[in-house]
C-alpha cells in the first residue's frame, strides 16, 4: 500500500449464533431503522446492531489487550482514558487554538491508541458503521419467566419455618406491588395524553389517581426495594442465524491501527458475546473481518468466535504495511 492511501476499510460480517438483544439508552424495545419503502411509499423497517454497541466492545477489547501488556497495574486515570476516552485530569487552562492544535499533534504522536480511538477532546480516526442484515428483518419477540426460590423444593426445605413464612409474605407483597406498578404505567400514559390534549380536569383526576397508586405500591413494598422475583420477562432480539454486515474505516491509517483492531477482534473471539441476556442463551456471535486498502488490496483476514483465539491471515501486502514506518497524519 502506498503512503497516499488515506483509508483502510475492514469489511465486517457478524453472524448471530444465538438471539442478540440489549438495552439501548433506556429504551425497552430493540432499536429499528427505516431502510427503503414499499411500492406504495410506506417505510420498511429492519433490526440492526447499532455502531455504538460494536465500537464500544472493540475499544474495550483493544484497551484490555494494551492494559494486559503493561508491566504494572493501570491507574484509574489510564483505564478511563483507554476504555472510555475520558480524561480525569484537571481542566487545562485556556490557550490559543494554534497552541492547542500543536499540542494535539504531539499528543497523537505519543499515544497511538488514543490517536485511533479518540478522547472526549481528540477526534477519532476510526469510523464504525451500523451492522445490518442483507434483507429487512423484524425483531424476534421472546419471553421467559424469572423464577423464585420455591421453584426448587430442596432449597425451600433448607429454610426454617419462620424463614419460609417470610418468603411467602414477601412474595405476596411483591406481587401486589407489581400489579400496582402495571396500573401506574397505564395511568401515566393516560396522563400524558390528557396533558397533550390540555384537558385540565382529567389531568387533575389522573394525577390524584397516580399519587394514590404510587403510595399503594410503596406500602406493599415497604423497605424491600428489589423487584418481584417471579415474573414474566419479554424481550426483543435480533434473530439467531442471520448475518449482519458493516465496516470499520480507518482514516490516515498507521500500522499500529490495524494491530490494535486485530487485537480487539482476537479478544472478542475468546469471549464471543454481545448484548444482554447472556445468562439466558443470548448474544453469541461469529465473525469475519477483511481489511483492505481503498484500491481493494487485502491486508489481513480475521475470523473470530468460538471461544478460541482468532484466525489471522496476513497477506504479503499486509506484512509489508505492518513493517512500514508510521506515516503521521
BELJOVEN-V310545 format. One record per residue. N is the residue number from 1. RES is the residue in three letters. PSI is psi as a letter, one per 40 degrees, with the letter a starting at -180 (* if undefined). BURIAL is # if it has 9 or more other ideal C-beta (glycine too) atoms within 8 Angstrom, else .. Layout:
# BELJOVEN-V310545
n->(N;N)
res->(RES;RES)
psi->(PSI;PSI)
burial->(BURIAL;BURIAL)
This chain:
# BELJOVEN-V310545
n->(1;2;3;4;5;6;7;8;9;10;11;12;13;14;15;16;17;18;19;20;21;22;23;24;25;26;27;28;29;30;31;32;33;34;35;36;37;38;39;40;41;42;43;44;45;46;47;48;49;50;51;52;53;54;55;56;57;58;59;60;61;62;63;64;65;66;67;68;69;70;71;72;73;74;75;76;77;78;79;80;81;82;83;84;85;86;87;88;89;90;91;92;93;94;95;96;97;98;99;100;101;102;103;104;105;106;107;108;109;110;111;112;113;114;115;116;117;118;119;120;121;122;123;124;125;126;127;128;129;130;131;132;133;134;135;136;137;138;139;140;141;142;143;144;145;146;147;148;149;150;151;152;153;154;155;156;157;158;159;160;161;162;163;164;165;166;167;168;169;170;171;172;173;174;175;176;177;178;179;180;181;182;183;184;185;186;187;188;189;190;191;192;193;194;195;196;197;198;199;200;201;202;203;204;205;206;207;208;209;210;211;212;213;214;215;216;217;218;219;220;221;222;223;224;225;226;227;228;229;230;231;232;233;234;235;236;237;238;239;240;241;242;243;244;245;246;247;248;249;250;251;252;253;254;255;256;257;258;259;260;261;262;263;264;265;266;267;268;269;270;271;272;273;274;275;276;277;278;279;280;281;282;283;284;285;286;287;288;289;290;291;292;293;294;295;296;297;298;299;300;301;302;303;304;305;306;307;308;309;310;311;312;313;314;315;316;317;318;319;320;321;322;323;324;325;326;327;328;329)
res->(UNK;UNK;UNK;UNK;UNK;UNK;UNK;UNK;UNK;UNK;UNK;UNK;UNK;UNK;UNK;UNK;UNK;UNK;UNK;UNK;UNK;UNK;UNK;UNK;UNK;UNK;UNK;UNK;UNK;UNK;UNK;UNK;UNK;UNK;UNK;UNK;UNK;UNK;UNK;UNK;UNK;UNK;UNK;UNK;UNK;UNK;UNK;UNK;UNK;UNK;UNK;UNK;UNK;UNK;UNK;UNK;UNK;UNK;UNK;UNK;UNK;UNK;UNK;UNK;UNK;UNK;UNK;UNK;UNK;UNK;UNK;UNK;UNK;UNK;UNK;UNK;UNK;UNK;UNK;UNK;UNK;UNK;UNK;UNK;UNK;UNK;UNK;UNK;UNK;UNK;UNK;UNK;UNK;UNK;UNK;UNK;UNK;UNK;UNK;UNK;UNK;UNK;UNK;UNK;UNK;UNK;UNK;UNK;UNK;UNK;UNK;UNK;UNK;UNK;UNK;UNK;UNK;UNK;UNK;UNK;UNK;UNK;UNK;UNK;UNK;UNK;UNK;UNK;UNK;UNK;UNK;UNK;UNK;UNK;UNK;UNK;UNK;UNK;UNK;UNK;UNK;UNK;UNK;UNK;UNK;UNK;UNK;UNK;UNK;UNK;UNK;UNK;UNK;UNK;UNK;UNK;UNK;UNK;UNK;UNK;UNK;UNK;UNK;UNK;UNK;UNK;UNK;UNK;UNK;UNK;UNK;UNK;UNK;UNK;UNK;UNK;UNK;UNK;UNK;UNK;UNK;UNK;UNK;UNK;UNK;UNK;UNK;UNK;UNK;UNK;UNK;UNK;UNK;UNK;UNK;UNK;UNK;UNK;UNK;UNK;UNK;UNK;UNK;UNK;UNK;UNK;UNK;UNK;UNK;UNK;UNK;UNK;UNK;UNK;UNK;UNK;UNK;UNK;UNK;UNK;UNK;UNK;UNK;UNK;UNK;UNK;UNK;UNK;UNK;UNK;UNK;UNK;UNK;UNK;UNK;UNK;UNK;UNK;UNK;UNK;UNK;UNK;UNK;UNK;UNK;UNK;UNK;UNK;UNK;UNK;UNK;UNK;UNK;UNK;UNK;UNK;UNK;UNK;UNK;UNK;UNK;UNK;UNK;UNK;UNK;UNK;UNK;UNK;UNK;UNK;UNK;UNK;UNK;UNK;UNK;UNK;UNK;UNK;UNK;UNK;UNK;UNK;UNK;UNK;UNK;UNK;UNK;UNK;UNK;UNK;UNK;UNK;UNK;UNK;UNK;UNK;UNK;UNK;UNK;UNK;UNK;UNK;UNK;UNK;UNK;UNK;UNK;UNK;UNK;UNK;UNK;UNK;UNK;UNK;UNK;UNK;UNK;UNK;UNK;UNK;UNK;UNK;UNK;UNK;UNK;UNK;UNK;UNK;UNK)
psi->(h;i;e;e;h;e;i;h;h;h;h;h;h;h;h;h;d;i;i;h;i;i;i;g;f;e;h;d;i;h;i;i;i;h;g;i;i;a;e;e;e;h;i;h;i;i;i;i;h;i;d;d;d;d;d;d;d;d;d;d;d;d;d;d;d;d;d;d;e;i;d;i;i;i;i;d;d;d;d;d;d;d;d;e;e;h;h;e;i;i;h;i;i;h;i;i;d;d;d;d;d;d;d;d;d;d;d;d;d;e;g;d;d;d;d;d;d;i;a;e;e;h;i;i;e;h;h;h;i;i;h;i;i;d;i;h;h;i;i;h;h;i;i;i;h;h;i;a;d;e;d;h;d;d;d;d;d;e;i;i;d;d;d;d;d;d;d;d;d;d;d;d;d;d;d;d;d;d;d;d;d;d;d;d;d;d;d;d;d;d;d;d;d;d;d;d;e;f;g;d;d;d;d;d;d;d;d;d;d;d;d;d;d;d;d;d;d;d;d;d;d;b;e;h;e;i;i;h;d;h;i;h;h;h;i;i;i;h;i;i;f;i;h;h;h;a;i;h;h;h;h;g;i;i;d;d;d;d;d;d;d;d;d;d;d;d;d;d;d;e;g;f;i;i;a;a;f;d;e;f;e;i;e;h;i;i;i;h;h;h;h;i;i;e;e;e;h;h;d;i;h;h;h;i;i;e;f;i;i;i;h;h;h;h;i;d;d;d;d;d;d;d;e;i;h;i;h;h;*)
burial->(#;.;.;.;#;.;#;#;#;#;#;#;#;#;#;#;#;#;#;#;#;#;.;.;.;.;.;.;.;#;#;#;#;.;.;.;.;.;.;.;.;.;.;#;#;#;#;#;#;#;#;.;#;#;#;.;#;#;#;#;#;#;#;#;#;#;#;.;.;.;.;.;.;#;.;.;#;#;#;#;#;#;#;.;#;.;#;.;.;.;.;.;.;.;.;.;.;.;.;#;.;.;#;#;#;.;#;#;.;.;.;#;#;#;#;#;#;#;#;.;.;#;.;.;#;#;.;#;#;#;#;#;#;.;.;#;#;.;#;#;.;#;.;.;.;#;.;.;#;.;.;.;.;.;.;#;.;.;#;.;.;.;.;#;.;.;#;.;.;#;#;.;#;#;#;#;#;#;.;#;#;.;#;#;.;.;#;#;.;#;#;.;.;#;.;.;.;.;.;.;.;#;#;.;.;#;#;.;#;#;.;.;#;#;.;#;#;.;.;#;#;.;.;.;.;.;.;.;#;#;#;.;.;.;#;#;#;#;#;#;.;#;.;#;#;#;.;#;#;#;#;#;#;#;#;#;#;#;#;#;#;#;#;#;#;#;#;#;#;#;.;#;.;#;#;#;#;#;.;.;.;#;#;#;#;#;#;#;#;#;#;#;#;#;.;.;#;#;#;#;#;#;#;#;#;.;.;.;.;#;.;#;.;#;#;.;#;#;#;#;#;#;.;.;.;.;.;.;.)
